Amino acid sequence: MLIKRPQDIATSEITQESVFHSRRKFVKSLGLAAGAPLLASSLRANVPNVDEELTPESIVTSYNNFYEFGMDKGDPARYAHALTTDPWSVLVTGEAAKTGRFAYEDVIKGLQQEERIYRFRCVEAWSMVVPWYGIPMKQLLEQFAPNGNAKYVEFTTLYRPSEMRGQGSVFTGIDWPYVEGLRMDEAYHPLTLMVTGVYGKSLPNQNGAPWRMIVPWKYGFKGAKSVVKIRFMRRQPKNTWNILAPREYGFYANVNPAVSHPRWSQASERRLPSTLFNPNRRPTLPFNGYAEQVASLYAGMDLTRHF
């Protein structure tokens, strides 16, 4: 298998062995080894941190929807150790000047990584506040030079049933691999992040190692985990949950307390940690509290139809 560097795509091809360095060593060099502190944050004024109590790390890394490993919230933490994430590569296709298969280390090398403390809102009406660490999506995508025909970008996640036990289950009803997509202006928005770490450590397998999407004004299912393919497209891609249940899950998935899920209200949410006697419920904010930053992206759209 030939792996190409983005900057060399037109001039040379490089063997897998020459470009796949140890991801553990590479991540350690970024200061994201297990237990290491975060690198200095370089947040811009238009990328606000959330001034709210963080959800404990033990919950962030143990309460997950990652159906590739099972339907229970604890299944990812229980079984994701089987996933091999080193080496890793990403296939880039579609409406871009630089396409091909690239080593993960080469794709992120030299890109600015930032700490972002974001609200995380699941479509199931629970939420967290999480200190992510990663690369602004615009930085990541621009290196592939998408052309003027690229109106959308599609992200496909890993399909490896031998290590991801949920992909062999008939109970999920999902046609693997998992696929998500964004408009290019959404992907290029300063809030959109390709996450590589959490709580000062490299991203755990159960949270989508080695990298995953975070679009904080959208429901969590938009955050594709363990991404292996990026495709620049002229037309809107089909995302997995919209294919599976189109009445319940749209393409946009913007957090909207005024638009209920067909089976429950989205007007409020359960902030973790919570208990039966202290459910810790609070009103859900439009666009998950990021309306000032992102509402203009949807000016003139009927958000009850484009949900």
ABEGO torsion letter per residue (X at the ends): XBBBBAAAAAABBBBAAAABBBAAAAAAAAGABBGBBBBBBBBBAABBBBBBBBBBAAAAAABBBBAAAEABAAAAAAAAAABBAOBBBBBBBEBBABBEBBBAAAAABGBBBBBBBBBBBBAAGBBBBBBBBBBBAAAAAAAAGBBAABABBBBBBBBBAAABAAAABAAAGBBOBBBBBBBAAAAABAABBBBABBGGBBBBAAAGOABBBBBAABBAAABBBGBABBBBBABBBBBAAAAABAAABBAAGBBBAABBBAABBAABBBBOBBBAABAGBBBBBBGGGAAAAAAAAABGBBAAABX
